């Protein structure tokens, strides 16, 4: 039996390939960043060819470093940044345009128009999502309307649409030489084009966005013994490997945190923050600004759903300090800089660079820094950035408690930002409950590996996955109730300052 399961984790800022053994321990990894293309304010793009090149490079590096062959792997899982929208030609393999990233806000007028005339209610009911710039449907409509020749090619069946999972699966399985055109149910549930009840593309939703059905991938389970395809001999694996797991990144992290039962929740800290609460096989509609989404579907078993609170900018705000302001040279430096001061002395930073996502869903919002005096320094701004991550998560936790009636007793945390001890301490302080990080903090890749390995028998059942979960670190709240309440009141006041900044109504 093969010793490892591989996982490709294609994220918003980087791509990594990781290997896991039967205990769920990380065996090897390699990671490469890709270019963030920012052609206009509010626009965020990626080069699909660069993402594919980075994927090949990280896989090759890991296999060569460990002197492994494809036969040493039992299966491959794939997880990806969700909602990011790609279109390419079936015959040539060439993209028609750069990928439009989930953070991109160019479709704000499309989203506003949907809400004005009632079509937004159809999307909420069928897809479980509000009409927002975040999701793929509006991005695909924009590409069809603004890319020469794309609509005609799409109607002929020559143009293909996919989120990043679909693009990578197509290339991994041969591309123009027989590549499969598929997605998984979790990624499909983020498009505004899939009906949660049927788990299939919906003609009424497609009509709202003018999307030809011929360009859409087939929707498959997240974990399936019948592979999404096998890797091509010409690809980075150099042989055939079954691809038996695929999940959007936040659903993958939920599986990696083994939040497999109703009522279990996790929060992932990456470019953005994403808090998911497993609601079982029930489709729970949110009255508090959360999303209803597919959590996972294992083989022929019924789909499991989740409530999700999506926050656009958390770790990306730290990157902004590094890349745009230049006040730190590496993301890890934010902790050192922020620790120079005991608090923010009244400064709040609301990083609404892409509007506000959950629970507000305000495309008209833009980032603000408030409470400044001449006294304040870069250290106060760095600390306010870390606090913003914690406060945005509290907004979502409170909404989730209202919708579900479940009171959070502990917050399972994962993702790259959890390496920042100060940020995690602030999260416990702001919430008033402990934050707990597992031994394997990169649970997104682990969840993709789990989905792939379950399908092939590498792990017999989910009980084995639960046995693998181990606590690495716990942060207990230290703030007084008065400090917690006062800090949150200031945050809510700062959020109000972000609203109505740009006009998206016409």
C-alpha positions in Angstrom: 0.0 0.0 0.0 1.2 3.5 -0.8 2.5 5.5 2.2 1.2 9.0 1.5 -1.7 11.0 0.2 -0.9 14.2 -1.7 -2.8 17.5 -1.6 -2.6 20.5 -3.9 -3.7 23.7 -2.1 -4.2 26.5 -4.6 -4.8 29.6 -2.6 -5.4 33.3 -3.2 -1.7 34.3 -2.8 0.2 31.0 -3.2 0.1 27.4 -4.3 1.5 24.5 -2.2 1.8 20.8 -2.5 1.8 18.7 0.7 2.1 15.1 1.6 0.4 13.5 4.6 0.9 10.1 6.2 -1.7 7.8 7.8 -1.6 9.7 11.1 -2.5 13.0 9.3 1.0 14.3 9.9 2.7 16.6 7.3 5.5 14.8 5.6 6.6 17.4 3.1 5.6 20.6 1.4 6.6 23.2 -1.0 4.9 26.6 -1.6 5.2 29.4 -4.2 3.5 32.7 -4.4 1.9 34.0 -7.6 1.4 37.6 -8.8 -1.5 39.7 -7.6 -2.6 41.7 -10.6 -4.3 45.0 -9.6 -5.1 46.9 -12.8 -7.7 49.3 -11.3 -9.0 50.1 -7.9 -11.3 47.2 -6.8 -10.0 44.9 -9.5 -8.0 41.8 -8.5 -6.8 39.3 -11.1 -4.5 36.2 -11.4 -2.8 34.7 -14.4 -4.2 31.2 -15.0 -1.0 30.1 -16.8 1.1 31.2 -13.8 -1.1 29.3 -11.4 -0.7 26.1 -13.5 3.1 26.7 -13.7 3.3 27.2 -9.9 1.3 24.0 -9.4 3.6 22.0 -11.5 6.7 23.5 -9.8 5.6 22.7 -6.2 4.6 19.1 -7.1 7.9 18.5 -8.8 9.9 20.0 -6.0 8.3 17.9 -3.3 8.5 14.6 -5.3 12.2 15.2 -6.2 13.2 16.3 -2.7 11.7 13.1 -1.2 12.8 10.9 -4.2 9.2 9.8 -4.6 7.4 8.4 -7.6 3.7 8.6 -8.4 3.3 5.0 -7.1 4.2 6.1 -3.6 1.0 8.1 -3.4 -2.4 6.5 -2.7 -4.4 9.4 -4.1 -4.5 13.1 -4.8 -6.8 15.7 -3.2 -7.3 19.2 -4.5 -8.4 22.3 -2.7 -8.6 25.9 -4.0 -9.5 29.5 -3.6 -13.2 29.6 -4.3 -15.3 31.9 -6.5 -12.3 33.0 -8.6 -13.5 32.7 -12.2 -11.6 31.5 -15.2 -12.6 30.9 -18.9 -10.4 29.1 -21.4 -10.6 27.5 -24.9 -11.3 23.8 -25.0 -9.2 23.3 -28.2 -6.2 25.5 -27.4 -6.1 25.5 -23.6 -5.5 29.2 -23.6 -7.4 31.5 -21.2 -9.5 34.2 -22.7 -8.5 36.6 -19.9 -7.0 36.8 -16.5 -8.9 35.1 -13.7 -11.2 37.4 -11.8 -10.4 36.8 -8.2 -13.1 36.4 -5.5 -12.0 39.8 -3.9 -12.7 41.7 -7.1 -15.5 44.2 -7.0 -16.0 45.2 -10.7 -19.4 43.4 -10.7 -20.9 45.7 -8.1 -23.4 47.1 -10.5 -24.5 43.7 -11.6 -25.0 42.6 -8.0 -26.9 45.9 -7.2 -29.2 45.4 -10.2 -30.1 41.9 -9.2 -31.2 43.1 -5.8 -33.2 46.1 -7.1 -35.6 44.1 -9.2 -36.2 41.0 -7.0 -33.9 38.6 -8.8 -31.7 38.6 -5.7 -34.4 36.8 -3.8 -34.4 34.0 -6.3 -30.7 33.6 -5.9 -31.0 33.6 -2.1 -33.7 31.0 -2.1 -32.1 28.6 -4.7 -28.4 29.2 -4.2 -28.3 30.2 -0.5 -26.2 33.3 -1.4 -26.9 37.0 -1.6 -26.2 38.7 -4.9 -22.7 40.0 -4.2 -19.5 40.7 -6.1 -17.9 37.8 -4.1 -19.4 35.0 -6.1 -18.7 33.6 -9.6 -21.9 34.2 -11.5 -21.5 37.9 -11.8 -17.8 37.6 -12.7 -18.7 35.1 -15.5 -21.4 37.4 -16.8 -18.9 40.3 -16.9 -16.4 38.2 -18.8 -19.0 37.1 -21.3 -20.1 40.7 -21.8 -16.5 42.2 -22.1 -14.4 39.6 -23.8 -14.3 39.5 -27.6 -15.5 36.3 -29.0 -16.1 34.6 -25.7 -19.9 34.4 -25.8 -20.0 33.0 -29.3 -17.4 30.4 -28.4 -19.3 29.5 -25.2 -22.5 29.0 -27.1 -20.6 26.6 -29.5 -19.2 24.7 -26.5 -15.6 25.8 -27.3 -15.2 28.0 -24.2 -15.1 26.4 -20.8 -15.8 28.0 -17.4 -14.4 26.9 -14.1 -13.3 27.9 -10.7 -9.6 27.2 -10.0 -10.3 23.5 -9.1 -11.7 23.0 -12.6 -8.8 24.7 -14.3 -6.3 22.5 -12.5 -8.2 19.3 -12.8 -8.5 19.9 -16.6 -4.8 20.5 -16.9 -3.8 17.7 -14.5 -5.8 15.2 -16.5 -4.5 16.1 -19.9 -5.8 19.5 -20.9 -6.5 19.6 -24.7 -5.6 15.9 -24.8 -8.7 14.6 -22.9 -8.7 16.7 -19.8 -11.8 16.3 -17.7 -14.1 19.3 -17.2 -15.6 18.9 -13.7 -16.0 20.6 -10.4 -17.1 19.5 -7.0 -20.3 20.4 -5.2 -18.8 22.7 -2.7 -17.2 24.9 -5.4 -20.3 24.8 -7.5 -22.3 26.1 -4.5 -20.3 29.3 -4.6 -21.3 30.4 -8.1 -24.9 31.6 -7.6 -25.7 29.1 -10.4 -26.4 25.9 -8.5 -29.6 25.0 -6.7 -28.8 23.7 -3.2 -31.8 21.3 -3.3 -30.9 19.6 -6.6 -27.1 20.0 -6.4 -27.2 20.8 -10.1 -26.9 23.9 -12.4 -30.3 25.7 -12.5 -31.7 27.0 -15.7 -33.4 29.9 -14.0 -30.2 31.0 -12.3 -28.2 30.6 -15.5 -30.8 32.8 -17.2 -30.3 35.6 -14.7 -26.6 35.8 -15.7 -26.9 34.9 -19.3 -24.6 31.9 -18.9 -24.7 29.2 -21.6 -25.0 25.7 -20.0 -22.5 24.2 -22.5 -19.6 26.0 -20.8 -20.2 24.6 -17.3 -18.4 21.7 -15.8 -20.0 18.5 -14.5 -20.7 18.6 -10.7 -19.3 15.7 -8.7 -19.1 14.8 -5.0 -16.2 16.1 -2.9 -14.9 12.6 -2.2 -15.5 9.8 -4.7 -14.1 6.3 -5.4 -14.8 7.1 -9.0 -12.0 9.6 -9.6 -12.5 13.1 -10.9 -9.9 11.9 -13.3 -6.3 10.5 -13.2 -3.2 12.6 -13.7 -1.6 12.6 -17.1 1.7 11.1 -17.8 2.8 14.4 -19.2 1.9 16.3 -16.1 4.0 17.0 -13.0 3.3 13.6 -11.4 4.8 11.8 -14.4 2.2 9.0 -14.3 -1.4 8.1 -13.4 -2.7 9.1 -9.9 -6.4 9.0 -9.1 -7.8 12.4 -8.1 -10.4 11.3 -5.6 -11.0 14.4 -3.4 -11.8 18.0 -4.3 -13.2 20.7 -2.0 -13.3 24.5 -1.9 -10.7 25.7 0.6 -12.9 26.5 3.5 -14.9 23.3 3.2 -11.6 21.5 3.1 -10.5 23.2 6.3 -13.7 22.1 7.9 -13.0 18.5 7.0 -9.4 18.9 8.1 -10.6 20.1 11.5 -12.9 17.1 11.6 -16.0 19.3 12.1 -18.0 16.5 10.6 -21.1 16.6 12.9 -23.8 19.2 13.2 -22.9 22.0 15.6 -19.1 21.8 15.0 -17.4 24.9 13.8 -14.0 26.2 12.7 -12.4 29.5 11.7 -9.7 29.7 9.0 -7.3 32.6 9.0 -5.8 33.3 5.6 -6.2 36.0 3.0 -9.7 36.4 4.5 -11.4 34.7 7.4 -14.0 32.0 7.0 -16.1 30.6 9.9 -18.1 27.5 9.0 -20.7 25.8 11.2 -21.8 22.3 10.2 -25.6 22.1 10.0 -25.9 18.5 8.9 -28.2 17.5 6.1 -30.5 20.5 6.8 -30.4 23.6 4.6 -30.5 26.3 7.2 -31.4 29.8 5.9 -29.6 32.7 7.5 -31.5 35.7 8.8 -28.3 37.4 10.0 -26.1 37.9 6.9 -24.5 34.5 6.6 -24.2 32.1 3.7 -25.9 28.8 3.3 -23.4 26.5 1.5 -22.5 22.9 0.8 -20.0 21.7 3.5 -19.1 18.4 1.8 -20.5 15.4 0.0 -18.8 12.0 0.5 -19.6 9.6 -2.3 -23.3 8.6 -2.4 -24.0 9.9 1.0 -26.3 12.9 1.3 -24.7 16.3 1.1 -23.9 18.0 4.4 -24.5 21.8 4.6 -23.1 24.7 6.6 -23.6 28.2 7.6 -20.6 30.3 6.6 -19.4 33.8 7.6 -17.0 35.0 4.9 -14.7 38.0 5.7 -12.9 39.4 2.7 -9.7 40.9 4.2 -7.9 39.7 7.3 -4.4 38.3 6.4 -4.5 40.4 3.3 -4.5 43.5 5.6 -1.2 42.3 7.0 0.1 41.9 3.4 -1.1 45.5 2.8 1.1 46.7 5.6 4.0 44.9 4.0 3.4 45.5 0.2 1.6 48.8 0.0 2.7 50.7 3.1 6.1 49.1 3.6 6.0 49.4 7.4 7.0 45.7 7.8 9.2 43.5 5.6 7.5 40.2 6.2 4.0 39.3 7.4 5.5 37.8 10.6 6.9 41.2 11.5 3.4 42.4 12.2 3.4 40.6 15.6 6.7 42.1 16.7 5.7 45.6 15.6 2.2 45.4 17.2 3.7 44.1 20.5 5.6 47.4 21.0 2.4 48.9 22.3 0.0 47.6 24.9 -3.1 48.6 23.0 -4.2 50.7 20.0 -5.0 53.8 22.1 -8.3 54.2 20.3 -7.2 53.4 16.7 -9.4 51.2 14.6 -8.6 49.9 11.1 -11.5 48.4 9.1 -10.0 46.9 6.0 -13.0 47.0 3.7 -10.9 47.0 0.6 -13.5 44.9 -1.3 -16.5 46.2 0.6 -17.8 44.4 3.6 -18.7 40.7 3.4 -20.5 38.9 6.2 -22.6 39.8 8.1 -23.0 43.2 6.4 -22.7 42.6 2.6 -22.1 46.2 1.8 -20.3 46.7 -1.6 -20.4 50.4 -1.0 -18.0 50.2 2.0 -14.3 51.0 1.7 -11.4 50.7 4.2 -11.0 53.3 7.0 -8.5 54.0 9.7 -10.1 56.1 12.5 -9.1 57.5 15.9 -5.7 58.8 14.8 -3.8 61.5 16.5 -0.2 62.7 16.1 0.7 60.4 19.0 0.0 57.2 17.1 2.8 55.2 15.4 3.1 52.3 13.0 3.0 50.0 16.0 -0.6 51.2 16.8 -1.6 50.6 13.2 -0.1 47.1 13.2 -1.9 46.2 16.4 -5.2 47.7 15.0 -4.7 45.4 12.0 -4.5 42.3 14.2 -7.5 43.5 16.2 -9.5 44.0 13.0 -9.0 40.3 12.3 -10.4 39.4 15.7 -13.3 41.9 15.6 -14.5 40.8 12.1 -14.6 37.3 13.4 -16.7 38.4 16.4 -19.2 40.0 14.0 -19.6 36.6 12.3 -19.7 34.6 15.5 -22.5 36.7 16.8 -24.5 36.3 13.6 -23.9 32.6 13.7 -25.2 32.3 17.3 -28.3 34.2 16.3 -29.0 31.9 13.3 -28.2 28.6 15.0 -28.9 29.1 18.6 -25.6 27.5 19.3 -23.4 29.3 21.9 -19.7 29.0 21.0 -17.7 27.5 23.8 -14.4 27.2 22.0 -13.1 28.3 18.6 -11.1 25.9 16.5 -8.7 28.0 14.5 -6.4 27.2 11.6 -4.5 28.8 8.7 -1.4 30.8 8.3 -2.3 33.7 10.6 -2.6 31.3 13.6 1.2 31.4 13.7 0.8 34.9 15.0 0.4 34.4 18.8 -0.6 37.9 19.5 -3.4 37.8 16.9 -4.7 34.6 18.4 -4.5 36.0 21.9 -6.5 39.0 20.7 -9.0 36.7 19.1 -9.6 34.9 22.4 -9.8 38.3 24.2 -12.3 39.8 21.7 -14.5 36.7 21.7 -14.3 35.8 25.4 -13.8 32.1 24.6 -10.6 30.1 24.1 -9.0 29.7 20.7 -7.5 26.3 20.0 -5.1 25.4 17.2 -4.5 21.8 16.0 -1.0 20.3 15.5 -1.5 20.6 11.7 -2.5 24.2 11.3 -2.7 23.9 7.5 -6.0 22.0 7.7 -7.1 23.1 4.2 -4.6 20.8 2.5 -5.2 18.1 5.2 -9.0 18.2 4.5 -8.3 17.7 0.8 -6.1 14.8 1.6 -8.7 13.3 3.9 -11.4 13.5 1.2 -9.1 11.8 -1.3 -7.8 9.1 1.2 -11.3 8.2 2.4 -12.4 7.5 -1.1 -9.5 5.0 -1.7 -9.5 3.3 1.7 -6.3 5.0 2.9 -8.4 6.0 5.9 -11.1 3.5 6.7 -13.7 6.0 8.1 -14.1 9.3 9.7 -13.4 7.9 13.2 -9.7 7.5 12.0 -9.7 11.2 11.1 -11.0 12.2 14.5 -8.3 10.1 16.2 -5.7 12.1 14.2 -6.8 15.5 15.6 -4.5 16.8 18.3 -4.4 20.2 20.1 -1.2 22.2 19.6 -1.9 25.4 21.4 -4.7 27.2 23.3 -5.2 30.9 24.0 -7.4 31.8 26.9 -9.2 35.2 27.2 -7.5 37.8 29.4 -9.5 40.9 28.8 -12.1 42.0 31.4 -15.8 42.1 30.3 -15.7 45.9 30.3 -12.7 46.1 28.1 -14.2 43.6 25.7 -17.5 45.4 25.5 -15.9 48.8 25.1 -13.5 47.6 22.4 -16.3 46.0 20.4 -18.5 49.1 20.7 -15.7 51.2 19.2 -15.3 48.6 16.4 -19.0 48.8 15.5 -18.7 52.6 15.4 -15.7 52.4 13.1 -17.6 50.0 10.8 -20.3 52.6 10.3 -17.6 55.0 9.0 -16.9 52.7 6.0 -20.5 52.7 4.6 -21.8 54.6 1.6 -18.4 55.5 0.4 -18.8 54.4 -3.2 -21.9 54.5 -5.4 -23.0 51.1 -6.6 -26.6 51.8 -7.1 -26.6 52.7 -10.8 
